[in-house]
Amino acid sequence: MSAFLVFITFILSYIIVKLWSSVKRPNNFPPGPPFLPWIGNTMHLRRESAIAGGQHKAYENWSKEYNSNVLGLKLGSDLVVVALTYPLVKQVHLEEVFEGRPDTFFFRLRTMGTRKGITGVDGPLWYEHRHFSMKQMRNVGFGRTPMEKHIERETDNLLAYIEGLNGSPVCPSSFLAHVVINVLWTMVANKHFAYEDKRLEKLLNLLHRRSQAFDMSGGLLSQYPWLRFIAPKKTGYNIICQLNNELHEFFMETIEEHKRTLTPENVENDFIYAYLQEMKQESNRKTPFTESELTMIILDFFIAGSQTTSHTMELALMTLALRQDVQKNLYNEIRKNSNENSLVFPHLSAKNLYPYTEAFIMEVQRFYHILPITGPRRAMWNTKLNGYDIPKDTIIFIGLRTVLMDREHWGDPETFRPERFIDDEGKAFKDDFFMPFGQGRRRCLGDALARACLFSFLIKIIEHFSIELSDEPEDKPSVKLLPGIMLSPKPYKIRLIKRN
């Protein structure tokens, strides 16, 4: 009997210790809501996010409630910190200690169950592949004249497609993602998608559904991966698996075709050839350059290039349909430059000739802040943030919305006003608080492509077409965006009328 009592006492003591450790906040950890046993703040965050209209708004509400610009949470068993002001966001962006990425089930699932690629890894593998990838992308024209030529050709296709609509109502999402992907895919694989390509349309639809199924923390699937066995559809597990399978099949088809045609002469034609050549040269030693690594890098490029730029373009066109005064200002500036430089294509390198256009694009990115929370990062070692202790492996979320909508800095952040980015001399300037692509070594890989596409596509569309609202009530746009990993516009339609 005494042995049984000892056993029961041991079990109860173990449960009590585990229970206490699951609710105890680390010493000098940032303030935030109390942790519940084993689940931390997971359910509380989901409830508050649903009420507030997004995870980012729940964080902002808690920031006010606990009077702190940095929050300390626990999601499942993971300690999480949220940085919500410019100085803290800048610190997380730039300090090496915060360059890590979480090693969680959701992050591995994103890259087909592995820890590969560029976006989701850290350490030596990240350094080596980021350096190689950016070098090779520059070799095939990324951020240089060849990329501008690709943008010119894709712009011609885009204008021809729009003209073929004959002014009928159209949802911009039906064609914008295609044009951005085509510029990127030409440099990655030297291939071009037709507008009617059903494979691309299906993949883009899956990516859109994926972005709406999760928040930046990965949702319940991240904290409780076992739920995939109970509710694979509701947790989003099925969506990711379907996307992974179709993307892997799609990429491998292209990679196999490149392997059959690889020669020393075509290495500089596209990124896949360059990577395969590197694999061939490194084949006699242990190397991180593998086919599976290549598919993950392409996936990183694909995800980065398929949605953020096209969503921003959608929001720009929506805003111009709603704000005819802003559209008139843009058109006058564009018309003036097209008259003076009729033979010159409007590349980003000529942005100083279009200050109002550049300011408008920045204001679209600031006002709609489609990535209100970025990250996640991982503390590589014990450190401090705003005087609080941040234990090693704590996950860090970056609150970009609170920076882009900081009332003390911007004055009237809820007002759409491109003029805030124009100085007294009439030139566009970049405000320090404006950081839609992040900062530091983890700055978005595709910022050069995004800025160039946004600038050139927008100018040519406005030059040739008047952007107007559809007459049908159900087609009307809304400035209230749909939540998810990335905020996205609700479906709407506009009419693009050929200018005389």
Protein Blocks (a to p, Z undefined) as FASTA:
>chain_A
ZZmmmmmmmmmmmmmmmmmmmmpccehiacdddddehklmmmmmmmmmmmnopaklmmmm
mmmmnopabdcddehjaccdddfbfklmmmmmmpmklmpccddfklmmmnnoiaedjllg
ghjllmmmmmmmmmmmmmnogaiaklmmmmmmmmmmmmmmmmmnnopacdfklmmmmmmm
mmmmmmmnopacdfklmklmmmmmmmmmmmmmpcfkopjmlmmmmlmmmmmmlnommmmm
mmmmmmmmmmmmmmmmmmmmgcfklmmmpmklmmmmmmmmmmmpccfbdfklmmmmmmmm
mmmmmmmmmmmmmmmmmmmmmmmmlmmmmmmmmmmmmmmmmmbccdfklmmmmmmlmmmm
mmmmmmnomalbgcjdddfbdcdeehiacdehiacdddfklmmmomklnopmmbccfklm
pcfkopacddfklcfnogajllcfklmmmmmmmmmmmmmmmmmpccdddfbfklpccfbd
cedjbdcdddddddddddZZ
